[in-house]
Amino acid sequence: MCVDVPAAGDALAKVANQVRGTALQLDITAPDAGDRLLAHALERHGHLDVVVHNAGITRDKLLANMTPDRWDSVVGVNIAAQLRMNEQLLASGKLAEGARIVSLASTSGIAGNRGQTNYAASKAGVIGMVRATGPLLAPTGGTVNAVAPGFIETEMTAKIPALTRQVARRLDSLQQGGLPVDVAETIAFLASPVAGGVNGQVVRVCGQNLVGQ
């Protein structure tokens, strides 16, 4: 299942077709997002085994200049939506036995980052969420974990000023930005049966980035 906002419908359908999946146009901040996600999974696939919370936005500003709309939008997408959806999924009792939930955190959520108070707070919330939710899935053999990327070359980080991007690339031992596939492979591991003994943990994918070490 591929999920994105209705405005991204065409791109969403393209990706879903490539992976032979189904597309669900959904605003994850909607109050019933978790229920709709589960209903789609059960109707089209019969079960829901793995949930990857990958949606995230940035609205950077120094804290002194932070506005309520910037704060609320980032917290709403990056953590509040995940909390609400997880609550609905767990309450339904219809998650598959041994289900996996994987959330995207960030090294910014571990150590903070200048101009990203809202983003860092939301990602720190993700880290706290997986630690608190782990025991709730454990009785059915399920797990919930987070992946904390460092600087990854994505469309989102491409919007960061060029000099800041160069500095970010030089902060790890590899002296380069990571790639989305680096994060994807870690998610795939945590979603697999072989990661059954990993629960409530945060795995860094950062090339020994100095942030938070």
Z-matrix of the N, CA and C atoms (Angstrom, degrees):
N
C 1 1.453
C 2 1.510 1 109.61
N 3 1.320 2 116.03 1 131.83
C 4 1.461 3 121.69 2 175.28
C 5 1.525 4 107.78 3 -113.37
N 6 1.319 5 116.46 4 132.79
C 7 1.461 6 121.61 5 -175.24
C 8 1.517 7 109.88 6 -126.20
N 9 1.329 8 116.14 7 134.36
C 10 1.467 9 121.10 8 174.09
C 11 1.516 10 108.32 9 -159.55
N 12 1.329 11 115.11 10 170.74
C 13 1.457 12 120.34 11 -179.09
C 14 1.532 13 110.11 12 -67.64
N 15 1.339 14 118.38 13 153.47
C 16 1.458 15 121.13 14 -178.70
C 17 1.522 16 113.71 15 -54.40
N 18 1.331 17 118.27 16 -32.16
C 19 1.466 18 121.25 17 -178.89
C 20 1.522 19 111.96 18 -63.75
N 21 1.316 20 117.42 19 -21.76
C 22 1.463 21 121.88 20 -179.66
C 23 1.524 22 111.37 21 -102.11
N 24 1.317 23 116.27 22 23.57
C 25 1.458 24 121.74 23 -172.85
C 26 1.514 25 114.99 24 -56.89
N 27 1.325 26 118.39 25 -43.50
C 28 1.464 27 121.33 26 -177.56
C 29 1.527 28 111.20 27 -64.80
N 30 1.333 29 115.67 28 -48.50
C 31 1.467 30 119.89 29 179.21
C 32 1.525 31 110.85 30 -64.25
N 33 1.321 32 116.30 31 -36.23
C 34 1.460 33 121.53 32 179.18
C 35 1.529 34 110.47 33 -62.72
N 36 1.310 35 115.83 34 -46.82
C 37 1.466 36 120.36 35 179.84
C 38 1.526 37 111.30 36 -62.52
N 39 1.325 38 116.70 37 -38.31
C 40 1.460 39 121.00 38 179.70
C 41 1.521 40 111.18 39 -61.71
N 42 1.336 41 116.18 40 -46.16
C 43 1.465 42 120.35 41 179.70
C 44 1.527 43 110.35 42 -65.69
N 45 1.327 44 116.76 43 -43.58
C 46 1.461 45 120.42 44 -179.69
C 47 1.525 46 111.06 45 -59.81
N 48 1.319 47 116.65 46 -40.80
C 49 1.465 48 120.47 47 178.66
C 50 1.528 49 111.41 48 -65.26
N 51 1.331 50 115.93 49 -38.37
C 52 1.460 51 120.09 50 -179.23
C 53 1.526 52 112.24 51 -62.79
N 54 1.320 53 116.05 52 -35.89
C 55 1.470 54 119.61 53 -177.82
C 56 1.528 55 111.87 54 -99.93
N 57 1.338 56 115.84 55 9.79
C 58 1.469 57 122.26 56 179.88
C 59 1.521 58 111.26 57 56.85
N 60 1.319 59 114.67 58 42.42
C 61 1.454 60 120.57 59 179.08
C 62 1.512 61 111.43 60 -113.97
N 63 1.316 62 115.41 61 -166.04
C 64 1.454 63 121.04 62 177.15
C 65 1.517 64 109.39 63 -117.52
N 66 1.325 65 115.63 64 152.95
C 67 1.461 66 121.65 65 -178.06
C 68 1.525 67 109.86 66 -108.30
N 69 1.305 68 115.91 67 137.65
C 70 1.462 69 121.86 68 175.97
C 71 1.516 70 108.75 69 -127.89
N 72 1.326 71 116.05 70 113.71
C 73 1.463 72 120.44 71 176.54
C 74 1.528 73 107.86 72 -81.86
N 75 1.327 74 115.60 73 115.64
C 76 1.455 75 119.82 74 -171.42
C 77 1.517 76 110.93 75 -153.43
N 78 1.315 77 116.55 76 132.02
C 79 1.459 78 122.15 77 169.75
C 80 1.522 79 106.89 78 -86.21
N 81 1.330 80 116.76 79 109.96
C 82 1.456 81 119.25 80 -173.80
C 83 1.528 82 113.32 81 -67.61
N 84 1.328 83 117.25 82 -12.17
C 85 1.462 84 119.39 83 177.49
C 86 1.530 85 111.87 84 -84.56
N 87 1.327 86 117.57 85 -3.96
C 88 1.463 87 120.96 86 178.06
C 89 1.524 88 109.60 87 -66.07
N 90 1.329 89 117.41 88 144.92
C 91 1.473 90 120.30 89 -176.72
C 92 1.529 91 113.67 90 -58.51
N 93 1.336 92 118.06 91 -29.21
C 94 1.464 93 120.91 92 -176.35
C 95 1.523 94 112.50 93 -105.70
N 96 1.334 95 118.14 94 19.70
C 97 1.464 96 121.41 95 -174.35
C 98 1.525 97 112.32 96 -58.08
N 99 1.320 98 117.28 97 -44.40
C 100 1.459 99 120.61 98 -179.31
C 101 1.513 100 112.19 99 -63.25
N 102 1.325 101 116.90 100 -41.59
C 103 1.456 102 121.19 101 179.58
C 104 1.532 103 110.87 102 -65.23
N 105 1.329 104 116.89 103 -40.70
C 106 1.461 105 120.44 104 179.65
C 107 1.525 106 111.34 105 -68.71
N 108 1.322 107 116.46 106 -38.35
C 109 1.458 108 120.86 107 177.00
C 110 1.525 109 110.82 108 -60.38
N 111 1.314 110 116.33 109 -47.47
C 112 1.457 111 121.41 110 -179.30
C 113 1.523 112 111.10 111 -65.03
N 114 1.336 113 117.08 112 -42.94
C 115 1.466 114 120.96 113 -179.57
C 116 1.524 115 110.66 114 -60.72
N 117 1.333 116 116.90 115 -42.13
C 118 1.469 117 120.93 116 178.92
C 119 1.527 118 110.32 117 -63.69
N 120 1.325 119 116.31 118 -44.35
C 121 1.464 120 120.07 119 -178.88
C 122 1.523 121 111.63 120 -62.40
N 123 1.313 122 116.56 121 -44.80
C 124 1.459 123 120.25 122 -177.96
C 125 1.523 124 111.49 123 -68.58
N 126 1.334 125 116.27 124 -38.56
C 127 1.465 126 120.11 125 -178.73
C 128 1.523 127 112.00 126 -69.64
N 129 1.325 128 116.20 127 -43.33
C 130 1.465 129 120.09 128 -173.58
C 131 1.520 130 113.33 129 -91.50
N 132 1.341 131 117.58 130 -27.20
C 133 1.465 132 120.25 131 -173.47
C 134 1.527 133 113.76 132 -126.12
N 135 1.324 134 117.37 133 -15.73
C 136 1.456 135 120.49 134 176.33
C 137 1.509 136 116.21 135 87.47
N 138 1.335 137 117.33 136 -12.03
C 139 1.463 138 120.27 137 -179.10
C 140 1.527 139 108.63 138 -163.96
N 141 1.327 140 115.49 139 165.47
C 142 1.462 141 121.41 140 176.71
C 143 1.514 142 107.95 141 -132.64
N 144 1.322 143 115.75 142 108.83
C 145 1.461 144 121.77 143 -174.13
C 146 1.518 145 113.52 144 -99.53
N 147 1.341 146 116.85 145 -37.93
C 148 1.465 147 121.51 146 -173.15
C 149 1.528 148 109.39 147 -135.75
N 150 1.314 149 116.19 148 134.14
C 151 1.470 150 121.94 149 173.27
C 152 1.525 151 107.73 150 -122.64
N 153 1.323 152 116.77 151 126.10
C 154 1.463 153 121.79 152 175.87
C 155 1.522 154 108.42 153 -113.38
N 156 1.316 155 116.25 154 113.34
C 157 1.466 156 121.43 155 177.42
C 158 1.537 157 108.11 156 -85.33
N 159 1.319 158 115.78 157 95.56
C 160 1.462 159 121.27 158 -172.68
C 161 1.523 160 113.03 159 -110.82
N 162 1.323 161 117.82 160 -10.92
C 163 1.467 162 120.35 161 -177.41
C 164 1.525 163 110.44 162 -68.16
N 165 1.323 164 116.50 163 137.59
C 166 1.459 165 120.31 164 178.40
C 167 1.513 166 111.17 165 -164.72
N 168 1.311 167 116.37 166 145.79
C 169 1.462 168 121.58 167 177.78
C 170 1.527 169 109.74 168 -134.90
N 171 1.309 170 115.46 169 161.17
C 172 1.471 171 121.27 170 172.57
C 173 1.524 172 109.23 171 -124.54
N 174 1.323 173 115.49 172 145.10
C 175 1.461 174 122.88 173 173.02
C 176 1.524 175 105.79 174 -141.89
N 177 1.342 176 116.15 175 71.35
C 178 1.459 177 121.68 176 -168.72
C 179 1.527 178 113.41 177 -71.35
N 180 1.317 179 114.81 178 139.11
C 181 1.468 180 124.17 179 172.27
C 182 1.517 181 107.32 180 -163.81
N 183 1.321 182 116.33 181 148.14
C 184 1.457 183 119.16 182 170.66
C 185 1.523 184 108.80 183 -60.18
N 186 1.303 185 116.44 184 148.08
C 187 1.462 186 120.21 185 -174.65
C 188 1.524 187 112.13 186 -56.35
N 189 1.328 188 116.45 187 -36.22
C 190 1.463 189 120.01 188 -179.82
C 191 1.528 190 112.27 189 -63.02
N 192 1.333 191 116.05 190 -25.32
C 193 1.464 192 120.82 191 -179.15
C 194 1.524 193 113.10 192 -107.98
N 195 1.314 194 116.37 193 7.89
C 196 1.464 195 120.41 194 -177.48
C 197 1.525 196 110.76 195 -67.90
N 198 1.325 197 115.74 196 134.38
C 199 1.464 198 120.97 197 178.88
C 200 1.530 199 109.42 198 -107.79
N 201 1.317 200 117.62 199 153.95
C 202 1.468 201 120.66 200 -178.09
C 203 1.524 202 113.28 201 -56.22
N 204 1.345 203 117.31 202 -37.46
C 205 1.463 204 118.71 203 -177.88
C 206 1.528 205 111.20 204 -68.16
N 207 1.336 206 117.63 205 -37.13
C 208 1.466 207 120.35 206 176.98
C 209 1.528 208 110.84 207 -66.02
N 210 1.308 209 116.13 208 -42.57
C 211 1.458 210 120.15 209 -179.96
C 212 1.530 211 110.60 210 -65.80
N 213 1.315 212 116.21 211 -50.23
C 214 1.463 213 120.44 212 -174.01
C 215 1.523 214 112.54 213 -65.49
N 216 1.327 215 117.89 214 -38.02
C 217 1.464 216 120.01 215 -177.78
C 218 1.518 217 111.25 216 -67.39
N 219 1.334 218 117.14 217 -41.57
C 220 1.464 219 120.77 218 -179.85
C 221 1.521 220 111.09 219 -68.43
N 222 1.316 221 117.14 220 -46.81
C 223 1.463 222 120.52 221 178.44
C 224 1.526 223 110.37 222 -64.05
N 225 1.334 224 116.49 223 -37.01
C 226 1.460 225 120.71 224 -178.84
C 227 1.513 226 112.98 225 -62.84
N 228 1.325 227 116.80 226 -44.18
C 229 1.469 228 121.07 227 -179.08
C 230 1.517 229 111.80 228 -80.21
N 231 1.322 230 117.15 229 -45.76
C 232 1.463 231 121.07 230 -168.05
C 233 1.524 232 115.39 231 -78.67
N 234 1.345 233 117.48 232 -25.32
C 235 1.457 234 118.18 233 -178.02
C 236 1.532 235 113.37 234 -138.09
N 237 1.326 236 118.43 235 -44.90
C 238 1.470 237 119.23 236 -176.33
C 239 1.527 238 111.50 237 -61.17
N 240 1.337 239 116.85 238 -40.65
C 241 1.462 240 120.16 239 179.66
C 242 1.523 241 111.24 240 -63.79
N 243 1.328 242 116.58 241 -40.59
C 244 1.462 243 120.26 242 179.39
C 245 1.525 244 111.19 243 -63.91
N 246 1.327 245 116.20 244 -44.19
C 247 1.461 246 120.15 245 179.38
C 248 1.520 247 110.99 246 -59.67
N 249 1.328 248 115.93 247 -44.82
C 250 1.463 249 120.71 248 -178.09
C 251 1.533 250 110.93 249 -66.37
N 252 1.332 251 116.51 250 -44.26
C 253 1.456 252 120.08 251 -178.55
C 254 1.526 253 111.34 252 -66.77
N 255 1.325 254 117.35 253 -42.49
C 256 1.463 255 120.12 254 177.86
C 257 1.525 256 111.15 255 -60.83
N 258 1.319 257 115.88 256 -41.05
C 259 1.467 258 120.13 257 179.13
C 260 1.522 259 110.48 258 -60.53
N 261 1.341 260 116.61 259 -43.21
C 262 1.454 261 120.29 260 -179.81
C 263 1.532 262 111.81 261 -68.30
N 264 1.325 263 116.55 262 -40.01
C 265 1.458 264 120.18 263 -179.85
C 266 1.530 265 111.27 264 -65.99
N 267 1.330 266 116.72 265 -43.44
C 268 1.460 267 120.45 266 -179.44
C 269 1.528 268 111.32 267 -69.04
N 270 1.334 269 116.45 268 -37.77
C 271 1.459 270 120.61 269 -178.97
C 272 1.530 271 111.83 270 -67.87
N 273 1.326 272 116.48 271 -27.12
C 274 1.472 273 120.13 272 -177.19
C 275 1.522 274 112.33 273 -68.48
N 276 1.332 275 116.67 274 -28.13
C 277 1.449 276 120.19 275 -175.87
C 278 1.512 277 113.88 276 69.85
N 279 1.337 278 117.16 277 13.33
C 280 1.464 279 121.24 278 -174.63
C 281 1.523 280 113.95 279 -110.38
N 282 1.325 281 116.72 280 4.97
C 283 1.453 282 118.25 281 172.40
C 284 1.528 283 108.70 282 -66.30
N 285 1.323 284 116.37 283 143.91
C 286 1.454 285 119.71 284 -179.76
C 287 1.523 286 110.51 285 -63.47
N 288 1.330 287 116.61 286 151.15
C 289 1.462 288 120.29 287 175.14
C 290 1.524 289 109.09 288 -62.55
N 291 1.320 290 115.78 289 135.63
C 292 1.456 291 119.69 290 -176.45
C 293 1.513 292 113.30 291 75.47
N 294 1.319 293 117.28 292 23.04
C 295 1.471 294 121.60 293 -177.98
C 296 1.520 295 110.94 294 -62.09
N 297 1.325 296 115.16 295 153.07
C 298 1.452 297 121.90 296 178.74
C 299 1.530 298 109.51 297 -120.86
N 300 1.325 299 116.22 298 133.68
C 301 1.464 300 122.22 299 171.09
C 302 1.527 301 106.89 300 -120.52
N 303 1.321 302 116.18 301 126.01
C 304 1.464 303 121.35 302 178.97
C 305 1.525 304 108.42 303 -125.29
N 306 1.316 305 116.68 304 126.04
C 307 1.462 306 121.98 305 -179.36
C 308 1.526 307 110.45 306 -113.26
N 309 1.316 308 115.03 307 150.42
C 310 1.463 309 120.62 308 176.60
C 311 1.523 310 108.99 309 -93.08
N 312 1.324 311 115.98 310 114.10
C 313 1.459 312 121.69 311 173.01
C 314 1.524 313 107.15 312 -99.13
N 315 1.301 314 118.19 313 -144.39
C 316 1.468 315 122.45 314 -179.99
C 317 1.515 316 108.75 315 -172.55
N 318 1.337 317 116.13 316 153.25
C 319 1.462 318 118.55 317 172.67
C 320 1.532 319 110.40 318 -62.93
N 321 1.333 320 116.65 319 -23.30
C 322 1.472 321 119.73 320 175.50
C 323 1.517 322 111.15 321 -64.77
N 324 1.321 323 116.80 322 -29.08
C 325 1.453 324 120.82 323 177.35
C 326 1.518 325 112.63 324 -76.02
N 327 1.322 326 116.69 325 -16.05
C 328 1.461 327 121.52 326 177.98
C 329 1.526 328 111.08 327 -88.73
N 330 1.340 329 116.34 328 -41.89
C 331 1.467 330 119.64 329 -173.17
C 332 1.523 331 113.94 330 -123.59
N 333 1.334 332 118.21 331 -3.56
C 334 1.461 333 119.52 332 -176.07
C 335 1.517 334 110.85 333 78.59
N 336 1.324 335 115.97 334 172.53
C 337 1.462 336 120.92 335 -179.51
C 338 1.520 337 108.83 336 -161.59
N 339 1.298 338 117.08 337 135.46
C 340 1.460 339 121.89 338 -178.34
C 341 1.533 340 110.40 339 -56.68
N 342 1.324 341 115.71 340 129.66
C 343 1.458 342 121.11 341 178.06
C 344 1.513 343 114.32 342 81.12
N 345 1.337 344 116.81 343 3.28
C 346 1.461 345 120.41 344 -177.58
C 347 1.530 346 111.89 345 -127.89
N 348 1.316 347 116.18 346 40.37
C 349 1.463 348 119.05 347 -178.41
C 350 1.520 349 111.19 348 -58.33
N 351 1.319 350 117.14 349 -43.75
C 352 1.468 351 120.67 350 -179.36
C 353 1.522 352 110.92 351 -65.88
N 354 1.328 353 116.82 352 -45.08
C 355 1.457 354 121.68 353 -179.64
C 356 1.528 355 110.78 354 -64.95
N 357 1.329 356 116.54 355 -46.74
C 358 1.462 357 120.77 356 -179.67
C 359 1.527 358 111.18 357 -62.30
N 360 1.332 359 116.39 358 -40.87
C 361 1.467 360 119.76 359 178.72
C 362 1.527 361 110.75 360 -62.75
N 363 1.330 362 116.34 361 -40.87
C 364 1.465 363 119.46 362 -179.23
C 365 1.522 364 111.44 363 -67.11
N 366 1.327 365 117.41 364 -39.60
C 367 1.460 366 120.53 365 -179.54
C 368 1.529 367 111.82 366 -74.65
N 369 1.317 368 117.72 367 -31.36
C 370 1.467 369 120.26 368 172.06
C 371 1.528 370 109.27 369 -64.66
N 372 1.325 371 115.85 370 -35.28
C 373 1.457 372 120.49 371 175.90
C 374 1.512 373 112.11 372 -63.13
N 375 1.329 374 116.96 373 -37.79
C 376 1.466 375 121.31 374 177.06
C 377 1.528 376 110.15 375 -61.48
N 378 1.330 377 116.44 376 -44.03
C 379 1.460 378 120.77 377 -179.87
C 380 1.530 379 110.51 378 -61.46
N 381 1.331 380 116.22 379 -44.00
C 382 1.461 381 119.78 380 177.30
C 383 1.515 382 111.94 381 -65.18
N 384 1.319 383 116.56 382 -36.04
C 385 1.466 384 121.10 383 -178.52
C 386 1.517 385 111.77 384 -63.39
N 387 1.345 386 117.31 385 -45.53
C 388 1.465 387 118.51 386 -177.23
C 389 1.529 388 110.99 387 -67.97
N 390 1.313 389 116.33 388 -34.49
C 391 1.464 390 118.95 389 178.75
C 392 1.523 391 111.16 390 -67.45
N 393 1.330 392 116.40 391 -36.81
C 394 1.464 393 120.38 392 -179.53
C 395 1.524 394 112.34 393 -78.94
N 396 1.333 395 117.35 394 -29.14
C 397 1.464 396 121.17 395 -175.31
C 398 1.521 397 112.44 396 -85.98
N 399 1.324 398 117.61 397 -23.54
C 400 1.459 399 121.59 398 -178.38
C 401 1.525 400 114.10 399 -47.63
N 402 1.326 401 119.08 400 -50.15
C 403 1.467 402 119.98 401 -178.62
C 404 1.528 403 113.50 402 -63.27
N 405 1.316 404 118.12 403 -23.06
C 406 1.461 405 120.75 404 -178.49
C 407 1.526 406 111.93 405 -74.27
N 408 1.337 407 116.75 406 -27.98
C 409 1.458 408 120.71 407 179.56
C 410 1.529 409 112.42 408 -93.09
N 411 1.304 410 116.76 409 -21.99
C 412 1.463 411 121.35 410 -174.43
C 413 1.528 412 114.60 411 -55.64
N 414 1.346 413 120.25 412 -38.96
C 415 1.474 414 119.40 413 -177.80
C 416 1.528 415 114.34 414 -60.03
N 417 1.321 416 118.51 415 -24.88
C 418 1.465 417 121.49 416 179.41
C 419 1.527 418 111.68 417 -104.06
N 420 1.336 419 116.34 418 12.77
C 421 1.457 420 120.26 419 179.54
C 422 1.519 421 113.49 420 80.08
N 423 1.327 422 116.62 421 10.41
C 424 1.459 423 120.65 422 -179.95
C 425 1.508 424 112.06 423 -86.29
N 426 1.320 425 116.05 424 164.79
C 427 1.454 426 121.20 425 178.14
C 428 1.522 427 109.89 426 -139.61
N 429 1.315 428 115.51 427 156.56
C 430 1.465 429 121.78 428 172.03
C 431 1.522 430 107.50 429 -138.06
N 432 1.310 431 116.59 430 126.86
C 433 1.459 432 122.42 431 -178.05
C 434 1.517 433 110.09 432 -140.66
N 435 1.312 434 115.58 433 170.57
C 436 1.461 435 120.97 434 178.33
C 437 1.517 436 110.34 435 -128.63
N 438 1.312 437 115.12 436 150.74
C 439 1.458 438 122.62 437 172.79
C 440 1.522 439 106.79 438 -111.75
N 441 1.327 440 116.55 439 130.30
C 442 1.466 441 121.20 440 -178.90
C 443 1.525 442 109.60 441 -113.27
N 444 1.330 443 117.94 442 92.94
C 445 1.465 444 119.80 443 178.69
C 446 1.524 445 111.05 444 -72.16
N 447 1.330 446 114.46 445 152.88
C 448 1.460 447 120.49 446 168.14
C 449 1.518 448 107.68 447 -87.83
N 450 1.331 449 117.02 448 -133.00
C 451 1.465 450 119.27 449 179.05
C 452 1.527 451 109.12 450 -83.04
N 453 1.330 452 116.02 451 116.10
C 454 1.468 453 122.58 452 -179.51
C 455 1.526 454 108.40 453 -117.34
N 456 1.329 455 116.29 454 137.47
C 457 1.466 456 121.52 455 -179.69
C 458 1.532 457 110.16 456 -76.88
N 459 1.329 458 115.93 457 98.11
C 460 1.458 459 121.55 458 -179.32
C 461 1.518 460 109.86 459 -132.96
N 462 1.327 461 116.15 460 174.98
C 463 1.465 462 120.38 461 175.69
C 464 1.523 463 110.77 462 -61.00
N 465 1.340 464 116.50 463 -34.98
C 466 1.457 465 120.25 464 -179.18
C 467 1.528 466 110.95 465 -68.62
N 468 1.344 467 117.34 466 -46.71
C 469 1.460 468 118.85 467 -178.48
C 470 1.531 469 112.07 468 -73.99
N 471 1.331 470 117.49 469 -17.98
C 472 1.466 471 120.39 470 176.77
C 473 1.520 472 111.53 471 -65.68
N 474 1.336 473 116.71 472 -18.84
C 475 1.466 474 120.94 473 179.79
C 476 1.524 475 112.05 474 -83.85
N 477 1.328 476 116.62 475 -8.46
C 478 1.465 477 120.81 476 177.68
C 479 1.530 478 108.33 477 -72.61
N 480 1.345 479 119.49 478 141.67
C 481 1.469 480 121.07 479 177.89
C 482 1.524 481 112.33 480 -50.31
N 483 1.338 482 116.26 481 144.35
C 484 1.469 483 122.14 482 -172.38
C 485 1.529 484 112.98 483 -55.86
N 486 1.332 485 117.42 484 -44.74
C 487 1.465 486 120.34 485 -178.57
C 488 1.526 487 111.02 486 -63.68
N 489 1.323 488 116.31 487 -40.80
C 490 1.465 489 120.83 488 178.85
C 491 1.520 490 110.71 489 -63.78
N 492 1.330 491 116.65 490 -38.29
C 493 1.462 492 120.28 491 177.92
C 494 1.526 493 111.01 492 -63.61
N 495 1.342 494 116.68 493 -41.57
C 496 1.461 495 120.16 494 -179.75
C 497 1.526 496 111.16 495 -63.85
N 498 1.321 497 116.08 496 -41.62
C 499 1.469 498 119.90 497 177.79
C 500 1.523 499 110.11 498 -62.24
N 501 1.330 500 116.49 499 -43.65
C 502 1.468 501 120.81 500 -179.27
C 503 1.524 502 111.12 501 -60.88
N 504 1.332 503 116.77 502 -37.39
C 505 1.472 504 120.51 503 179.96
C 506 1.527 505 111.63 504 -66.94
N 507 1.312 506 117.02 505 -28.53
C 508 1.464 507 120.82 506 -174.94
C 509 1.525 508 113.14 507 -90.48
N 510 1.322 509 117.00 508 -0.47
C 511 1.461 510 119.82 509 -175.71
C 512 1.527 511 113.45 510 -84.81
N 513 1.331 512 117.81 511 -4.13
C 514 1.455 513 118.20 512 179.06
C 515 1.522 514 111.04 513 -118.69
N 516 1.322 515 115.98 514 168.84
C 517 1.456 516 120.54 515 -174.21
C 518 1.520 517 112.84 516 -68.49
N 519 1.330 518 117.64 517 -19.40
C 520 1.461 519 120.88 518 179.46
C 521 1.529 520 112.23 519 -84.12
N 522 1.347 521 116.44 520 -14.15
C 523 1.468 522 122.10 521 178.87
C 524 1.532 523 112.10 522 59.07
N 525 1.327 524 116.13 523 35.32
C 526 1.459 525 120.15 524 178.29
C 527 1.525 526 109.46 525 -159.77
N 528 1.308 527 115.85 526 160.53
C 529 1.449 528 119.61 527 176.02
C 530 1.522 529 110.50 528 -74.46
N 531 1.325 530 116.09 529 153.23
C 532 1.449 531 120.00 530 175.49
C 533 1.515 532 111.01 531 -79.70
N 534 1.312 533 116.61 532 172.82
C 535 1.450 534 122.45 533 179.20
C 536 1.530 535 109.76 534 -115.07
N 537 1.343 536 117.35 535 153.05
C 538 1.463 537 119.67 536 178.90
C 539 1.528 538 113.23 537 -53.63
N 540 1.344 539 117.59 538 -33.78
C 541 1.463 540 119.93 539 -179.23
C 542 1.526 541 111.34 540 -63.80
N 543 1.334 542 117.94 541 -29.82
C 544 1.460 543 120.75 542 177.57
C 545 1.532 544 110.55 543 -61.41
N 546 1.329 545 114.97 544 -41.92
C 547 1.462 546 120.91 545 179.11
C 548 1.525 547 110.04 546 -72.32
N 549 1.337 548 116.09 547 -41.95
C 550 1.463 549 120.68 548 -178.05
C 551 1.525 550 111.72 549 -60.58
N 552 1.335 551 117.06 550 -40.50
C 553 1.464 552 119.86 551 -179.34
C 554 1.529 553 111.23 552 -66.21
N 555 1.322 554 116.45 553 -34.49
C 556 1.467 555 119.68 554 178.06
C 557 1.520 556 110.55 555 -69.72
N 558 1.329 557 116.30 556 -40.60
C 559 1.463 558 120.37 557 175.70
C 560 1.523 559 110.33 558 -60.65
N 561 1.341 560 115.97 559 -43.75
C 562 1.462 561 120.61 560 -179.48
C 563 1.530 562 110.83 561 -60.00
N 564 1.332 563 116.44 562 -39.55
C 565 1.468 564 119.82 563 177.28
C 566 1.522 565 110.63 564 -62.73
N 567 1.340 566 117.51 565 -48.99
C 568 1.461 567 120.76 566 -177.57
C 569 1.524 568 112.00 567 -65.85
N 570 1.336 569 116.88 568 -24.50
C 571 1.461 570 120.94 569 179.61
C 572 1.530 571 112.24 570 -85.74
N 573 1.308 572 117.60 571 -7.08
C 574 1.460 573 121.63 572 -173.55
C 575 1.529 574 111.85 573 -91.53
N 576 1.333 575 117.07 574 161.80
C 577 1.471 576 120.78 575 178.45
C 578 1.529 577 113.33 576 -60.74
N 579 1.329 578 117.81 577 -28.70
C 580 1.467 579 119.77 578 -176.51
C 581 1.528 580 112.58 579 -70.55
N 582 1.334 581 117.01 580 -12.12
C 583 1.468 582 120.08 581 179.37
C 584 1.527 583 112.02 582 -98.83
N 585 1.328 584 115.77 583 22.48
C 586 1.463 585 119.57 584 -177.58
C 587 1.518 586 114.45 585 -61.93
N 588 1.335 587 117.60 586 -22.10
C 589 1.460 588 120.52 587 179.53
C 590 1.512 589 114.19 588 -90.82
N 591 1.333 590 117.27 589 3.67
C 592 1.468 591 121.83 590 179.90
C 593 1.521 592 108.13 591 -107.41
N 594 1.311 593 117.67 592 115.63
C 595 1.466 594 120.81 593 -176.03
C 596 1.523 595 110.36 594 -147.27
N 597 1.325 596 116.30 595 133.29
C 598 1.458 597 121.37 596 178.64
C 599 1.514 598 113.59 597 71.61
N 600 1.334 599 116.91 598 25.01
C 601 1.456 600 121.15 599 -174.13
C 602 1.532 601 111.93 600 -112.32
N 603 1.332 602 114.77 601 164.36
C 604 1.457 603 122.31 602 176.74
C 605 1.523 604 108.43 603 -121.53
N 606 1.317 605 117.00 604 120.76
C 607 1.461 606 121.86 605 -179.62
C 608 1.528 607 108.71 606 -105.35
N 609 1.320 608 116.74 607 120.45
C 610 1.461 609 121.19 608 179.34
C 611 1.527 610 110.41 609 -80.66
N 612 1.323 611 116.11 610 137.24
C 613 1.465 612 122.65 611 172.92
C 614 1.521 613 105.48 612 -126.05
N 615 1.345 614 115.65 613 83.73
C 616 1.456 615 118.83 614 -166.30
C 617 1.527 616 114.63 615 -142.03
N 618 1.338 617 118.03 616 4.30
C 619 1.444 618 119.52 617 -179.78
C 620 1.523 619 113.71 618 59.04
N 621 1.333 620 116.32 619 38.29
C 622 1.479 621 121.72 620 -176.07
C 623 1.522 622 112.04 621 60.67
N 624 1.325 623 115.81 622 38.50
C 625 1.452 624 119.87 623 176.97
C 626 1.530 625 110.29 624 -56.71
N 627 1.312 626 116.17 625 139.87
C 628 1.461 627 120.51 626 -176.17
C 629 1.524 628 113.00 627 -69.22
N 630 1.342 629 116.74 628 -21.60
C 631 1.467 630 120.47 629 -177.43
C 632 1.526 631 110.05 630 -65.13
N 633 1.303 632 116.01 631 121.48
C 634 1.460 633 121.21 632 176.07
C 635 1.504 634 115.34 633 80.53
N 636 1.329 635 118.67 634 5.26
C 637 1.471 636 120.05 635 179.96
C 638 1.532 637 110.50 636 -78.00
